Amino acid sequence: MEAVFCYKYTMKRAIDNIDKIVNGIKKANLPQTEFVKMMEEFHDPFKVLICCILSLRTNDKTTYPCSLRMLQLGTKPEDFLSVDVDTLAKAIYPVGFYKNKAQQILDISKELVEKYNSKVPNSIDELVKFKGVGRKTANLVMAKGFDSPAICVDVHVHRISNRLGLVKTDTPDETEMALRKILPQKYWLDINTILVTFGQNLCKPQRPMCESCPINEYCATFQKNSNKKD
């Protein structure tokens, strides 16, 4: 019971210090990948959408050059109406499931032209109607494409939010809903970029660099592990 109470206490401490956690990560000024930088600069719903599709189950180092090659073929939905699936698949190789993603992007482009007047819908409920588009992608489009408050939860955000003790969830969708309740809306647009960069540099899936972490004093997992050592 004492261990459970201690962990609940450290989780509460993490939530109470959420501003210090976010600002502590930002002040660390960790390097961003070229793909993350590109997504930050787009401010274009369609570009965010199709590049996010490429990034699924693929690391940023691979996704970045593939995205550049894809964008040479087109930057608007109508551009892809004249692109055949083999040409697009070749351009985005070797992202994971590149053939399926090529067909998905062409199908979405056609649907946008025919049903949405070539405009990406400004709604999560509408975005998730597209085949293969889940809440993660939809939220990223809202945040980075439309500059509209939305919490994009990928594997990094899900993992780190649970490690810190901000949430206790089993799936990314659960993490999104939990963060909506505790994360100040002023951080919604940037929380994905902040935690993805943090996860790529310090709070890695395997062997997180806890000792050199700038926010370990607020991290429930670090405090719990430190208590075990004591």
C-alpha positions in Angstrom: 0.0 0.0 0.0 2.9 2.4 0.8 4.4 1.9 -2.7 1.0 2.5 -4.3 0.5 5.7 -2.2 4.0 6.9 -3.1 3.4 6.5 -6.8 0.1 8.2 -6.6 1.7 11.0 -4.8 4.4 11.4 -7.4 1.8 11.3 -10.2 0.0 14.2 -8.4 3.3 16.0 -8.2 3.8 15.6 -11.9 0.4 17.0 -12.7 0.8 19.9 -10.2 4.1 20.8 -11.9 3.0 20.4 -15.5 4.1 24.0 -16.4 7.6 23.3 -15.0 7.7 20.0 -17.0 6.8 21.5 -20.3 9.0 24.6 -19.9 11.9 22.5 -18.5 11.9 20.4 -21.7 11.6 23.5 -23.9 14.5 25.2 -22.1 16.7 22.2 -22.8 16.6 23.2 -26.4 16.9 19.7 -27.7 17.7 19.2 -31.5 14.8 18.4 -33.8 14.9 16.1 -36.7 14.6 17.5 -40.2 11.2 15.9 -40.5 9.9 17.6 -37.3 11.3 20.9 -38.5 9.5 20.5 -41.8 6.2 19.7 -40.2 6.5 22.7 -38.0 7.0 25.0 -41.0 4.2 23.7 -43.2 1.0 25.3 -41.8 -0.7 23.5 -44.7 -3.4 20.9 -43.8 -2.8 18.8 -46.9 0.9 18.6 -46.6 0.7 17.8 -42.9 -1.9 15.0 -43.7 0.1 13.2 -46.4 3.4 13.5 -44.7 2.0 12.3 -41.4 0.6 9.2 -43.3 4.2 8.6 -44.6 5.6 8.8 -41.0 3.4 6.1 -39.6 5.5 3.2 -38.4 8.6 4.8 -40.0 11.4 6.8 -38.4 11.9 10.5 -39.2 15.3 9.9 -40.8 13.6 7.7 -43.5 10.4 9.7 -43.7 12.0 13.1 -44.4 13.6 12.4 -47.9 10.6 10.4 -48.9 8.3 13.3 -48.0 10.5 15.7 -50.1 10.2 13.3 -53.1 6.5 13.0 -52.7 6.0 16.8 -52.5 7.9 17.1 -55.8 5.0 15.2 -57.4 2.4 17.5 -55.8 1.4 19.8 -53.0 -2.4 19.9 -53.5 -5.0 17.1 -53.8 -5.6 17.8 -57.5 -1.9 17.4 -58.2 -2.2 13.7 -57.3 -5.1 12.9 -59.6 -2.6 12.5 -62.5 -0.1 10.5 -60.4 -0.2 6.7 -60.7 0.3 4.5 -57.7 3.6 3.0 -58.9 5.1 6.4 -59.4 4.1 7.5 -55.9 5.1 4.2 -54.4 8.6 4.6 -55.9 8.9 8.1 -54.6 8.0 7.3 -51.0 10.0 4.0 -50.8 11.3 2.9 -48.3 8.7 4.1 -45.8 6.9 1.3 -44.1 3.9 -0.1 -46.1 4.9 2.3 -49.0 2.6 0.6 -51.5 -0.4 0.8 -49.2 0.4 4.4 -48.3 0.7 5.4 -51.9 -2.7 4.1 -52.7 -4.1 5.7 -49.5 -2.8 9.1 -50.4 -4.2 8.9 -54.0 -7.6 7.8 -52.7 -7.7 10.6 -50.1 -6.6 13.1 -52.7 -9.4 12.0 -55.1 -12.0 12.1 -52.3 -10.9 15.6 -51.2 -11.3 16.8 -54.8 -14.7 15.1 -55.4 -16.3 15.6 -52.0 -14.5 18.5 -50.3 -13.7 20.9 -53.1 -10.0 20.0 -52.6 -10.0 21.4 -49.1 -9.0 19.3 -46.1 -11.9 19.3 -43.6 -11.2 21.3 -40.4 -12.7 18.7 -38.1 -11.4 15.6 -36.4 -14.7 13.8 -36.9 -14.5 14.4 -40.6 -10.8 13.6 -40.9 -11.1 10.2 -39.3 -13.7 9.2 -41.9 -10.8 8.9 -44.4 -9.5 5.4 -44.7 -6.4 4.9 -42.6 -6.6 8.2 -40.8 -6.8 7.8 -37.0 -7.0 10.3 -34.2 -3.2 10.8 -34.1 -3.1 12.0 -37.7 -6.3 14.0 -37.4 -5.1 15.8 -34.4 -1.7 16.6 -36.0 -3.5 18.0 -39.0 -5.7 20.2 -36.8 -2.7 21.4 -34.7 0.0 21.9 -37.4 -2.2 22.4 -40.4 -5.0 24.5 -39.1 -3.3 26.0 -36.0 -6.3 24.7 -34.0 -5.9 23.4 -30.4 -5.6 19.6 -30.6 -3.4 17.0 -28.8 -1.6 14.6 -31.1 -0.7 11.5 -29.3 1.9 9.2 -30.9 4.1 6.6 -29.3 6.4 9.2 -27.8 3.6 11.3 -26.2 1.9 8.1 -24.9 5.1 6.7 -23.4 6.4 9.9 -21.9 3.0 11.0 -20.4 2.8 7.7 -18.6 6.4 7.7 -17.5 6.1 11.2 -16.1 3.0 10.2 -14.2 0.8 12.7 -16.0 -1.6 9.9 -17.0 -2.1 6.2 -16.4 -3.4 4.8 -19.6 -3.2 1.8 -21.9 -3.6 3.3 -25.4 -2.7 6.6 -27.2 -6.4 7.5 -27.6 -6.9 7.1 -23.8 -3.8 9.3 -23.3 -5.3 12.0 -25.5 -8.5 12.1 -23.6 -6.6 12.1 -20.2 -4.3 14.9 -21.3 -7.3 17.0 -22.5 -8.4 17.1 -18.8 -5.0 18.2 -17.3 -2.9 19.9 -20.0 -3.4 23.6 -20.3 -4.7 24.4 -23.7 -1.8 26.8 -24.3 0.4 23.7 -24.8 -1.9 21.7 -27.0 -0.5 22.9 -30.3 3.1 22.1 -29.4 3.0 19.2 -27.0 3.5 16.6 -29.7 6.7 18.4 -31.0 7.9 19.0 -27.5 7.5 15.4 -26.3 8.6 13.8 -29.6 11.9 15.7 -29.5 12.3 14.9 -25.8 11.6 11.2 -26.6 14.1 11.1 -29.5 16.9 12.7 -27.5 16.5 11.8 -23.8 13.3 9.9 -22.8 14.0 7.1 -25.2 11.9 3.9 -25.4 14.9 1.8 -24.2 17.4 3.1 -21.7 16.0 6.6 -21.1 18.7 9.0 -20.0 17.1 9.8 -16.6 20.2 11.0 -14.8 20.7 13.8 -17.3 17.0 14.6 -17.7 16.2 18.3 -16.9 12.8 17.3 -15.4 13.5 14.1 -13.4 12.6 15.8 -10.2 9.0 15.9 -11.4 8.9 12.4 -13.0 6.9 9.8 -11.2 8.9 6.9 -12.7 12.3 8.4 -11.9 11.2 9.1 -8.3 9.8 5.6 -7.9 13.0 4.0 -9.2 15.1 6.3 -7.0 13.1 5.2 -3.9 13.7 1.6 -4.8 17.5 2.2 -4.8 17.3 3.9 -1.5 
